[in-house]
Amino acid sequence: MVNEIYILVDKMLKLIAIILVMIYVVIPLLRFLMKGYVITQVHKKMSEQDIRSKQNATRARKEGSIDVDFVPPTSKSKPKPKPADNDDYVPYEEIKD
């Protein structure tokens, strides 16, 4: 009977030791490893986004190109002015002194 109690106490102490090892060793180790992994992934995604934004900026702004953000709609109600026969003519009025 006493021998059985010692066996039960021995098993309970082993279980408590395993639980303490899990709480104080394994969980902090996993937390440390996961933190490092997350930080690495965040840096990787940030650098990929940086590279993509720089590529888009260079692709969008090549030398000599013009970007038009807004083109006003043309209305059909206003008639377009007719071009003059002679492009050099400028109408003016003479002012007398």
Backbone torsions as a table, in degrees:
resi	resn	phi	psi	omega
1	MET	NA	-46.2	178.8
2	VAL	-65.4	-37.0	179.3
3	ASN	-62.2	-39.5	179.0
4	GLU	-67.3	-36.1	178.3
5	ILE	-65.8	-42.0	177.8
6	TYR	-62.3	-37.5	179.2
7	ILE	-67.2	-43.0	178.4
8	LEU	-64.2	-43.4	178.5
9	VAL	-63.6	-40.3	179.0
10	ASP	-61.9	-43.8	179.7
11	LYS	-66.8	-39.4	179.0
12	MET	-66.8	-39.0	177.8
13	LEU	-65.6	-39.5	176.6
14	LYS	-63.5	-41.5	178.9
15	LEU	-64.0	-44.1	178.1
16	ILE	-63.1	-40.5	178.9
17	ALA	-63.7	-42.3	179.2
18	ILE	-64.5	-41.6	179.1
19	ILE	-64.3	-42.5	178.9
20	LEU	-64.5	-40.0	177.2
21	VAL	-62.4	-41.8	179.0
22	MET	-61.9	-44.2	-176.2
23	ILE	-69.7	-44.9	-171.6
24	TYR	-96.4	-11.3	-178.5
25	VAL	-121.3	-55.9	-171.4
26	VAL	-70.8	-47.0	-177.8
27	ILE	-63.3	-47.2	175.8
28	PRO	-63.4	-34.7	178.0
29	LEU	-65.3	-45.3	177.0
30	LEU	-62.4	-40.9	178.4
31	ARG	-61.1	-43.5	179.1
32	PHE	-63.5	-44.5	-179.5
33	LEU	-66.7	-41.3	-180.0
34	MET	-67.1	-37.5	178.4
35	LYS	-63.0	-44.4	177.1
36	GLY	-62.6	-40.4	179.8
37	TYR	-65.5	-44.3	-179.4
38	VAL	-64.2	-43.9	179.4
39	ILE	-61.3	-42.3	179.0
40	THR	-62.0	-44.2	-179.6
41	GLN	-65.4	-39.0	179.1
42	VAL	-64.2	-44.6	178.7
43	HIS	-63.0	-40.2	179.6
44	LYS	-63.1	-45.8	-179.8
45	LYS	-66.1	-37.7	178.9
46	MET	-65.3	-41.4	179.5
47	SER	-68.7	-37.3	176.4
48	GLU	-63.3	-41.0	179.4
49	GLN	-66.5	-38.8	176.8
50	ASP	-59.6	-47.3	-178.9
51	ILE	-62.9	-44.5	-179.7
52	ARG	-62.8	-42.0	-179.1
53	SER	-67.3	-36.6	177.1
54	LYS	-67.7	-39.5	178.0
55	GLN	-64.6	-42.3	179.3
56	ASN	-65.6	-36.8	179.8
57	ALA	-67.1	-42.5	179.3
58	THR	-71.9	-33.7	179.3
59	ARG	-69.5	-37.8	-177.2
60	ALA	-77.7	-31.6	-175.2
61	ARG	-117.1	73.3	174.1
62	LYS	-83.9	156.6	-175.7
63	GLU	-65.1	130.9	178.4
64	GLY	86.8	-0.8	-179.6
65	SER	-92.2	153.0	179.7
66	ILE	-122.6	130.9	177.8
67	ASP	-105.8	130.1	177.5
68	VAL	-109.7	116.5	-178.3
69	ASP	-83.6	-34.4	-175.2
70	PHE	-138.8	129.2	174.3
71	VAL	-115.5	117.0	-177.6
72	PRO	-66.2	144.4	179.8
73	PRO	-70.5	144.7	178.0
74	THR	-89.9	133.7	179.3
75	SER	-99.8	140.1	-177.5
76	LYS	-85.8	-10.4	-177.2
77	SER	-74.1	-31.9	179.6
78	LYS	-87.5	127.0	177.4
79	PRO	-75.9	144.0	178.8
80	LYS	-78.9	141.5	178.8
81	PRO	-67.8	142.8	179.8
82	LYS	-80.3	140.3	178.6
83	PRO	-69.8	146.4	179.6
84	ALA	-71.7	156.7	179.0
85	ASP	-66.8	-39.5	-178.4
86	ASN	-116.3	118.7	-176.1
87	ASP	-71.1	-19.4	-177.2
88	ASP	-81.5	-16.7	-175.7
89	TYR	-76.2	131.1	175.4
90	VAL	-125.1	119.8	-179.8
91	PRO	-70.8	137.4	179.7
92	TYR	-150.2	164.1	174.0
93	GLU	-116.3	139.9	-178.7
94	GLU	-85.5	133.2	178.5
95	ILE	-103.8	125.4	-179.2
96	LYS	-92.4	139.8	178.8
97	ASP	-79.8	NA	NA
